[in-house]
């Protein structure tokens, strides 16, 4: 007997049912492959400052946690909440990173859904395959930060938007609002994605939406959704207004090379070969449109390309331009542009109608992507990991009873606390445990365990002058304190005051971290 559609009571042709089964099976294989690629060598690279910071934020008690979110760390708050829950089931470095793996693997069917909505199953499947083997996506799937979750929610937000245009319904609009709000709390740069959606729908004005209704009506309905999103993310907007650019003041102004490398890395490549394939794929998707690409109110075939291009280019262009006044461009903050790049490339590859030729091109593309995957298992595209773990181990190995330790900037205590807990094993991050392992922490120090006030600040001169009478040996950890030839003012202050009371000073260098021991 032929299978039947329960909704309408009609028989489903066997070839259609077979095609659905093949699609589902292929997608399942890609999901499994993505899980394997992201779990493989998951802890080969050491935890670094940002990851240790995530874990310690998630570990502190609820009162301090909420204080810290509002005071300084509202960005990525959704990830911190999920990580708090996740840590109840395990605290090994492998298990901690698995939270990002789960989000990354879930993005594979999500990008298939989006590609299918914009184009068809063919494009959706190619996009799922490219994302499965995308080294940039794998790199952040293997990190205990919010970026993998951010990409997932950005994909779901855009897919829900397209679903709302194709089939206007309350459920689709609620899905869009929910995914967009969650994306903003995963990373506040998701607000750029919402801006992208607004621009894309403005480009649709004057034509027909995918459901046949006038785009003006669609804009009216989506305007209510955007107002709801704005109200829901109001606490985040207040936080951004309150803190300004302080939390990201360390970002450097990008150059043309940084922008080019961003797209190269976004393709999952450590060379230009794979990036060239992506660019050629994008051109193949864009070229047939000709000058219609620059006109608003176009049909679905034109608008979907406009949508993907705006998503891919607008956030990059805007942050690059703003960086002339205040640097805000950072590659990993713009990782949410990855789905647009992948789908646009897939649309170009899908124009190859010959099955065997497409298979050969896709196999070659995935082979190039595989080189990027092998590279990323041992390296990072855009950031060198620091030596916080090695520095902490060194201090714990060489500390003596009665020693003290202080940190050049308060935040450096955070990874120190994490690596102390790793040193002694899981479930040992209690205040009592921390008081027993290693030198006495004298700055920052507001309570027995980490306090929200311990996440920022620098030692003052009066405090530093009070230290020498009480200790014969003081460890100092420096990080992000400028070049040796031109250290920052806090480093100069520490060197001057401690150098006057401690005639002996030893120094050890780690990646981006310096450890000094002042002694009599």
N, C-alpha and C positions, 0 to 999 in steps of 0.2 A: 504494500500500500504506500501511496505517496504521503509525505508529511503534510499536515494541514495547519493553516494559520488560524489559531483559536479566536483571534479578534474579529475576523471577517468570514471565517468558515470556508475559505477557498483553499484549494490544494496548492502547495508550494512546489514548483518544478524541481525535478531531481537535481538538475545542474545548478540551480540556485542554492538549494540546501547543501550541495557538495561544495560550492564556492564558499559559503558561510563557514562550513566545517574546516576547510583548508585555511581560511583566514584566521579562524580562532586557534587552530593548531600552530600556525606560523607565529602568531603573536605570542602564544604560550612559550614557544621555543625561544623567542627573543627575550621574553621576560626572564626565563631561566638563565639564558646566557648573560643577561645584564647583571643578574644576581651573582653569578660566578665571577664575572670580571670585576665586580665591585667588592666582593668579599676576599678575592685573591690578594695575598700580601697586604692585608688590611692594616697590620701593625708593623710593616717593614720600616716605615718612616716614623721617627719619634714624635711624640706629642710636643707641641711648641706653645708659646705664650698664649695665643688666642684660644686654643683648645683647653688648656689648663684653666684659663679664665672662665670659659663656659661651664666647666664642671664645678668650680668653686662657687660661682654665682648660683648654680642650681642646688648646691649642698647647704648653703647657709639657711638659718631658720626663717620662717615665713615673715616675721616682723622685719628682720634685716633685708630679706629678699624684696619685699614691697617698697621699703625705703630706698633701696638701691635702684630699683627700676625707675621710680619717680625722680630720684635725685640725679641719676647719671646714665642708667643702662636700659632705658625703655626700648631702644632698638633691639630687635631680635627677641623681644619678651615672649612671644609665642614659643619659640624654640626653647628658651630657658624653662618655661612651664612644662613643656613636654619632656624635657630632659630630667626635671625633678621627678616626674612620674617614672620615667625609664630607669633611673638609678635605683629604684626600689627593687628591681629584678636582677641587678648585677652592676658591679663597678669596675670591672676589668677594662683596660684600654680597648680591647677588641669589642667588647659588648657596648661600650659607650659610643664608639664610632658606628655601630650597627644601626643606630637610630637614623643617621644620615643615609645609610645604605637603603633602608626601607623606603624612605622618601624618594630616593633616586630611582629605585626599581619601579615604583608606582608611576613615575613620570613616563615610562615607556608606553604603557597603554593609554596614558593621558595624551601624549603627543600623537599617537595613532588616531585617537578620537578627534583631535583638533584638525589633523591633516585630512581626515575623512570628511569632516564638516565643511572645510574650506574647498576641498577638491573632490577626492574619491578614495576608495580603499587602497588603490595602487599607490597614491602619494602618501597616504597615512602609513602604509607598511614600509615604504622606503624610509620615511622619517623615523619610524621606530627602529629600523635597522641602523641608520646613521647614528641615532642617539645611543643605542646600545654600545657601539664601539667608539663613542666620542671620548677622547682622553681627558678633555677639559671637564666634562661632566663626571668622569670617574675620579678625577683628582679631588673634586669637592664632595663627591659621595663618600670619600674616605677621610673626611675631616669632621671633627666634632664641632661644627658650626652650623649656621642656619641656611647656608647657600643651597644645599640640595632641596630642602623644604621650600625655599623661596622659588626655585625653578618649578617645582611641582605645582605650587599654588598659582604662580603666574600662568602656567599652561592651563590649569583648570579655569582660571578667571577668564582668559581669552576664549577658551572653548565654550564656556557658559554664555559669553557675550554673543558669539556666533550662533549658538543654539537659540538664543533669544530672538535674534534677527530672522532666523529660518522658521522658527515656530514660536511666535510671541505667546508667552504664558507666564502666569505668576510664578510657577515652579522654576522656570529657567531664569527669571529675573532674581528670584531669591537665591538661587545657586550662584549667580554672578555676584550679587552683593556679598554673600558669605565668603566666597573664594577671594574676592578683592580685599575685604576687610582682614581676613586671616593673612593674606599676602603682605599687607601693610604692617601687621604686627610681627611678621616673620622678618621683614626688613623694610625700613621706611622708604627706600628707593622704589618700592612698589607703587608709590604715589605717581611716579613717572609713567608707570604702566597704565594707570587710570587716565592720565593725561594723554597717553598714546591712543587709548580707546576713544576719547573725546575728539581728538584730531581726526581719527579715521572715520568716525561717524559724520563729522563735518564734511569730509570729502565725499560722503555718500549723499549729502543733501542735493536735492534737485533731480535725483534719479529714483529708481524703484528699489525697495529693499528686497531681500531674497524671498520674502513671503508674499510679495505683490502689493503691500501697503506702501503709502508714500513715506519717504525717509523722514519727513518732518514729524509725522506721527511717531515714528520710532524714536526720534530724538527726544520728543516730549516724554515718552515713557522711560527712556534711559535717563533723562534728567532727574526724574524722581529717584531712580536707583543711585545716581551719583550723589544726590543730596543725602540719602540714607547712609551711603558710604562715608561722606564727609562728617556726619554726626557721629558715626561709630568710631571713626579714627580721630575725633576731636582731642582726646587725651594725648595722643601721639603728636598732633599738630601743636598743642600747647607745650609739650615737652621740647619739641624742636625750636619753637619760638623762645622758650626759656633758656635753653642751653646754647642756642646758636651753633656755630661751627666748632665750638670748643672740643667736643669728643672726637672730631675728625681733623683737628688742626695739624696733625702730623702728615697729612696727605701732601704729596709733592705735585707741583704744576706739571701736567703732561706735555710732552712734545709730540711731533708728528710720528716719531718712531714708536712711542707708546701706543698711539692710536692704531697704527698698522699692526703692531704685535698683538694688540687686543683681538683683532679679527683673525689673525693667524692662530692664536691660542684657542679662540672660540671654535674654530674648525677642528680643534683637537690635534694640532700639529706643532711640532717643534722645528719645522722647516716650512718653506713656502709651497712645497709640492701639493700637499693636501689642501691648503688654503686656496691654491689656484683652481683645484677641482671644484671647491665650493663656489668660488667666484664665477667660474664658467657655468655652473649649474644655475646660479642666480641670474646670470645674463640670459641663459636659455629660457628662463621663465618670464623674463621681462621683455626681451626683444620683440616678440610678436605683437606687443601692444602698441608699439610705435609712440606717436605723440598723444595717444589717448591716455597714456599713463599720467600726464600732467593735468588732466581735466577732471573736474569734480562731477558728481552725479552720473557716473558710469555704471555699466551693468556689473553683475556679480563677477564675471571673469576679470574685469579690470580692477574692481574695488578690492578683491582679495589680495592682489599683488600690492596695491597701495597700502592696504592694512599691514601686510608683512614688512614692507619697506619702512613705513613709519615706525613700527615696533622695533625694527632692527637699528634704524639710524637716528631717530629723534632723541632717545635718551643719551646716546653717545655724543651727539652734536651739542645738545643743551649743556651737559655737564662739562664738556670741553670748553665751551664758550664761557660758562660761569667761572671756570678755573682761572681765567685771566684776572678776575677780581678776588676770588677765594677758591683755592684748589678743592674740588669736590669729585674729580674724576678718579675712580679706582676700578680697575678691571673686574675684580671679583664682585663688586657692588652692582655691576651691570650684567651679571651672568644671566639675568632673566631675559636678555635678548637672544639667548641661545636657541629656544624653540623656533623663533622667527627665521633665524639663519638656516636651521636644519630643514624646516618645511619649505622655504623658498628654494633651497638647493634641490630638495626632493622633487618639487614641481618641475624644475628644469630637467632633471634626470628622467622623470616620467614621460617627457616628450619623446624619448626614444621608444618607438612603438614596437620594434623588433624584440621579441622576448629574449633571444640569445644574446643579442648585442647589449641590451640593458643588463642582463645577468653578468656579462663580462665586465661592463663598466662598473657596475655596483661591486663586483668582487674585487676589482682593482682598487676602487675607492676604500673598501673595507680593509684591504691589505695595507694601504698607506695609513689608514687609521690605526691598524694594529701596531705599527711602528711607534705611533704616538702613545699608545697604551703601554708598551714596553718601557718607553722613556719615563712615563709618569709614575710607574711603580717605584722608581728609584730617585726621581727628581720632582721638582715643582716648576711649573711653567713661569710663574710670576712672583715668586717669593722664596727667599732663602730662610729656612727654619733656624730659629735661634737655639742657643745652647743652654736654656734655662734648666733643663733636666740634668745635664752634665755638671753645671755649676752647683746645683743643689747637692748632687751626690758628692762632689768634691768637698763642700763645706761639712757635710755630715760625716764624711770619712776622716776629716782632719781636725774637727772641733775638739776642744778639751773642756772638761767641767769648769764652769764659771765664765765661759765665753759669752759674748753678746753678738748679735747681728742686727744691722739696720740696712735699710734699702734707700737708695738714692732717690727713687720715686716710689710712692706707696704701692702702685699697681704691681711692682715687681715682687712684692710679697705673695701675691696671689698664686703664680705658678710654683713658687717655693713651697707653699702649703700643699699644693697638689702633689708635687713630687715627693714630699715627705710622706704623704699617705701611701703613695705607690711603693715607696721604699719599705714600709712596714707591712704592706699587704692590704687587702680589701677591708672595708668596714672599720677602719681605724682612724677616721678623720674627726674624732671627737675632741673637744677642747682638752680633756684630761690627757689624751694620747699626745697631742701636739705640744703640750707643756713639758713632756718628758724626752722628746726626740730633738737633738740638735741644740745649738746655742739659744740663749734667751733672746726673744725678739723684743727689741726696744723701740723700733720705729718701722712702720706705724703700729701702734698698739693702743686699742681702746677697750678691749675686753679679752677674756681668756681665749675665745675663738675669733674667727674673722667677724668683724663688724662692718656695716655698710660704710662707715667712715674710713675704714682701712683701704678702700679702693682708690683713694686719690689723696694728693697732698705731697709736700716736700718737707724735709726736716729744717727747722728754724735754727738760727744761730744760737739763741739762748739754750735750746735743748742740747745742741751739740757740745756746748761748753760744760753742760752738767754731766756728760757721760764719763770723761776720763777718771774722776775720783772713784768710781764704782767698779771699774773693770780693768784688767791688765791686758786683755786681748779683745779686739773688736773687729768683727768681719763686716765689710761693706760691699754691697752688690750694686753695680752700676749697669744701667741699660738705657739706650737711647739718650746718651748724654753728650753727643757731639763728637767730632774728631779729636784725637789726642792733642792736635796742635791748637784747637780752639774749643775747649770744653765749655759746657754750659755753666751758668753762675752757681748752681747748686753743687756741681762737682768742685769748682774752685773753693767754695765755702767749706765743704767737707775736707778737702785736702789741706786747707790752711789751718782750720781749728784742730782737727785730729792730729795733723802733722806736728803741731806745737807740743802736744802732750805725749805722743807716742813716737819715740825716736826711730823705731824700726817699722818698715813697711814693705810687705811682700805683695806681688801682683801676679795674677794668673788671667790669661785671656781665653775666652770661649767664644763661640760664634755669637756676635752681637751682645755679649755679656762680659763684663770684667768683674773679677773678685779681688778684693784687697784684704789683707790682714794687717791691722795696726796693732803693735804690741810694744811693751816696754823692754 
